[in-house]
Amino acid sequence: MYTTPHEALGIGRRAAEDLAEALRSVGFVLPGLDGEFPLMGSPQVQLGSVLATEAQRLAAWIREQQG
């Protein structure tokens, strides 16, 4: 549990930025990725909307990484 909603929102935004950076490093961009207001005190990340073709490309990449 976090002390304030503002603190949890900040954590969610930093997590979204971290995920966006990691995705960019392997060639993916999720334009709607952002931190969101906390749910029941827990930081949240909104994955947002993404083109279906990008979602399929990301899914294929994840499967390839699994071996």
Backbone as a chain_set.jsonl record, in Angstrom:
{"seq": "MYTTPHEALGIGRRAAEDLAEALRSVGFVLPGLDGEFPLMGSPQVQLGSVLATEAQRLAAWIREQQG", "coords": {"N": [[0.851, -1.171, 0.0], [0.502, 2.244, -0.722], [1.406, 5.539, 0.387], [0.007, 7.794, -0.563], [-2.416, 8.592, -3.143], [-1.205, 10.125, -5.124], [1.503, 9.411, -4.911], [1.339, 6.683, -5.637], [0.398, 7.001, -8.265], [2.607, 8.239, -9.444], [4.464, 6.142, -9.275], [3.226, 4.301, -10.974], [3.401, 5.724, -13.391], [6.191, 5.866, -13.744], [6.705, 3.142, -14.016], [5.342, 2.654, -16.406], [6.879, 4.218, -18.161], [9.309, 2.827, -17.978], [8.565, 0.33, -19.045], [7.823, 1.168, -21.627], [10.304, 2.039, -22.606], [11.74, -0.381, -22.599], [10.217, -1.858, -24.449], [10.572, -0.256, -26.754], [13.267, -0.734, -27.181], [13.302, -3.175, -28.37], [11.929, -2.756, -30.651], [9.173, -2.038, -30.53], [6.264, -0.003, -30.088], [3.919, 1.248, -27.92], [1.532, 3.436, -28.126], [-0.412, 4.351, -26.316], [0.454, 3.804, -23.776], [0.711, 4.403, -20.352], [0.975, 5.724, -17.01], [-1.51, 5.235, -14.493], [-4.255, 6.299, -12.401], [-4.253, 4.948, -9.104], [-5.576, 1.718, -8.214], [-7.393, 0.548, -5.636], [-5.293, 1.333, -3.979], [-3.038, 0.388, -5.274], [-0.415, 0.934, -7.617], [-0.996, 1.549, -11.088], [-0.724, 0.587, -14.569], [-1.674, 1.733, -17.646], [-2.207, 0.091, -20.557], [-3.274, 0.903, -22.91], [-4.537, 1.676, -26.225], [-3.77, -0.196, -29.143], [-2.669, -0.892, -32.461], [-4.039, -3.722, -34.111], [-2.327, -5.196, -35.729], [0.163, -4.553, -34.63], [-0.146, -5.651, -32.086], [-0.302, -8.358, -32.751], [2.234, -8.704, -33.875], [3.832, -8.204, -31.631], [2.971, -10.311, -29.96], [3.868, -12.502, -31.476], [6.623, -12.041, -31.339], [7.079, -12.379, -28.579], [6.442, -15.103, -28.312], [8.501, -16.207, -29.9], [10.68, -15.597, -28.297], [10.316, -17.33, -26.242], [11.267, -19.679, -27.071]], "CA": [[0.0, 0.0, 0.0], [1.273, 3.468, -0.839], [0.897, 6.54, 1.311], [-0.956, 8.697, -1.198], [-2.719, 8.291, -4.54], [-0.212, 10.804, -5.954], [2.7, 8.573, -4.889], [1.051, 5.492, -6.444], [0.332, 7.438, -9.659], [3.995, 8.431, -9.873], [5.062, 4.817, -9.463], [2.633, 3.762, -12.2], [3.968, 6.437, -14.545], [7.578, 5.411, -13.92], [6.644, 1.77, -14.538], [4.957, 2.763, -17.814], [8.056, 4.706, -18.887], [10.273, 1.722, -18.01], [8.068, -0.649, -20.01], [7.913, 1.779, -22.956], [11.712, 2.005, -22.998], [12.091, -1.774, -22.895], [9.556, -2.221, -25.705], [11.257, 0.454, -27.844], [14.582, -1.342, -27.405], [13.123, -4.356, -29.231], [11.197, -2.354, -31.841], [7.727, -1.902, -30.341], [5.768, 1.229, -29.474], [2.51, 1.261, -27.53], [1.335, 4.869, -27.94], [-1.312, 4.662, -25.203], [1.05, 3.336, -22.529], [0.815, 5.499, -19.393], [0.596, 5.439, -15.628], [-2.919, 5.523, -14.259], [-4.579, 6.429, -10.987], [-4.209, 3.655, -8.432], [-6.773, 0.936, -7.942], [-7.288, -0.022, -4.291], [-3.99, 1.654, -3.427], [-1.93, -0.183, -6.05], [-0.091, 1.633, -8.85], [-1.516, 0.907, -12.292], [-0.215, 0.983, -15.88], [-2.661, 1.603, -18.721], [-1.516, -0.321, -21.778], [-3.835, 1.71, -23.984], [-4.962, 1.092, -27.491], [-2.681, -0.502, -30.069], [-3.135, -1.524, -33.69], [-4.088, -5.185, -34.053], [-1.112, -5.736, -36.355], [1.246, -4.426, -33.654], [-0.391, -6.64, -31.033], [0.073, -9.67, -33.294], [3.688, -8.725, -34.015], [4.375, -8.346, -30.276], [2.681, -11.687, -29.517], [4.781, -13.397, -32.194], [7.959, -11.833, -30.789], [7.116, -13.022, -27.26], [6.507, -16.568, -28.539], [9.85, -16.521, -30.392], [11.615, -15.506, -27.166], [10.081, -18.475, -25.353], [12.053, -20.793, -27.551]], "C": [[0.901, 1.238, 0.0], [0.619, 4.565, -0.024], [-0.151, 7.452, 0.693], [-1.27, 8.225, -2.616], [-1.698, 8.928, -5.476], [1.076, 9.978, -6.041], [2.496, 7.331, -5.773], [0.974, 5.841, -7.931], [1.737, 7.637, -10.215], [4.697, 7.114, -10.133], [4.524, 4.182, -10.74], [3.206, 4.418, -13.443], [5.401, 6.017, -14.797], [7.618, 3.988, -14.475], [6.271, 1.778, -16.02], [6.124, 3.235, -18.66], [9.101, 3.607, -19.028], [9.856, 0.683, -19.044], [8.169, -0.105, -21.427], [9.344, 1.74, -23.476], [12.145, 0.591, -23.387], [11.469, -2.22, -24.221], [10.221, -1.536, -26.899], [12.58, -0.216, -28.186], [14.5, -2.59, -28.275], [12.168, -4.063, -30.391], [9.692, -2.206, -31.731], [7.391, -0.578, -29.678], [4.288, 1.049, -29.176], [2.172, 2.711, -27.198], [0.447, 5.237, -26.756], [-0.776, 4.273, -23.842], [1.242, 4.518, -21.576], [0.501, 4.989, -17.991], [-0.852, 5.865, -15.428], [-3.151, 5.646, -12.765], [-4.676, 5.049, -10.343], [-5.587, 3.031, -8.23], [-6.552, 0.241, -6.604], [-5.879, 0.157, -3.717], [-2.803, 1.154, -4.213], [-1.685, 0.616, -7.326], [-0.564, 0.828, -10.058], [-0.792, 1.43, -13.522], [-1.312, 0.708, -16.891], [-1.901, 1.267, -19.991], [-2.057, 0.397, -22.995], [-4.203, 0.924, -25.22], [-3.749, 0.886, -28.399], [-3.282, -1.141, -31.316], [-3.085, -3.046, -33.561], [-2.83, -5.796, -34.66], [0.083, -5.649, -35.417], [1.087, -5.438, -32.533], [0.017, -8.033, -31.509], [1.583, -9.791, -33.435], [4.358, -8.897, -32.654], [4.149, -9.759, -29.739], [3.628, -12.68, -30.183], [6.198, -13.278, -31.638], [8.095, -12.51, -29.429], [7.221, -14.539, -27.414], [7.893, -16.987, -29.006], [10.843, -16.538, -29.239], [11.479, -16.69, -26.212], [10.774, -19.734, -25.856], [11.39, -21.592, -28.572]], "O": [[1.942, 1.256, 0.656], [-0.585, 4.526, 0.226], [-1.104, 7.843, 1.368], [-0.46, 7.526, -3.224], [-1.357, 8.347, -6.506], [1.67, 9.858, -7.112], [3.373, 6.973, -6.559], [1.432, 5.066, -8.77], [2.018, 7.24, -11.346], [5.442, 6.984, -11.105], [5.285, 3.59, -11.505], [3.469, 3.744, -14.439], [5.794, 5.829, -15.949], [8.468, 3.667, -15.306], [6.817, 1.001, -16.803], [6.344, 2.719, -19.756], [9.714, 3.469, -20.087], [10.681, 0.208, -19.825], [8.559, -0.834, -22.339], [9.574, 1.442, -24.648], [12.835, 0.4, -24.388], [12.125, -2.885, -25.022], [10.414, -2.161, -27.941], [12.973, -0.26, -29.352], [15.5, -3.018, -28.851], [11.659, -4.98, -31.036], [8.997, -2.245, -32.747], [8.129, -0.09, -28.822], [3.498, 0.738, -30.068], [2.487, 3.177, -26.103], [0.556, 6.35, -26.241], [-1.486, 4.399, -22.845], [1.861, 5.517, -21.941], [-0.151, 3.959, -17.817], [-1.35, 6.753, -16.121], [-2.356, 5.164, -11.959], [-5.132, 4.095, -10.974], [-6.601, 3.716, -8.098], [-5.63, -0.562, -6.46], [-5.342, -0.735, -3.061], [-1.663, 1.459, -3.863], [-2.631, 0.944, -8.043], [-0.538, -0.403, -10.054], [-0.306, 2.561, -13.535], [-1.819, -0.41, -16.985], [-1.062, 2.042, -20.451], [-1.37, 0.493, -24.012], [-4.18, -0.306, -25.248], [-2.823, 1.697, -28.413], [-4.287, -1.848, -31.236], [-2.161, -3.584, -32.95], [-2.324, -6.801, -34.162], [0.924, -6.548, -35.394], [2.07, -6.021, -32.077], [0.613, -8.8, -30.753], [2.156, -10.844, -33.154], [5.332, -9.64, -32.526], [5.047, -10.338, -29.127], [4.132, -13.594, -29.531], [6.895, -14.28, -31.481], [9.113, -13.145, -29.152], [8.008, -15.181, -26.718], [8.411, -18.012, -28.562], [11.74, -17.38, -29.196], [12.406, -17.011, -25.469], [10.854, -20.735, -25.144], [11.96, -22.569, -29.058]]}, "num_chains": 1, "name": "protein.A"}
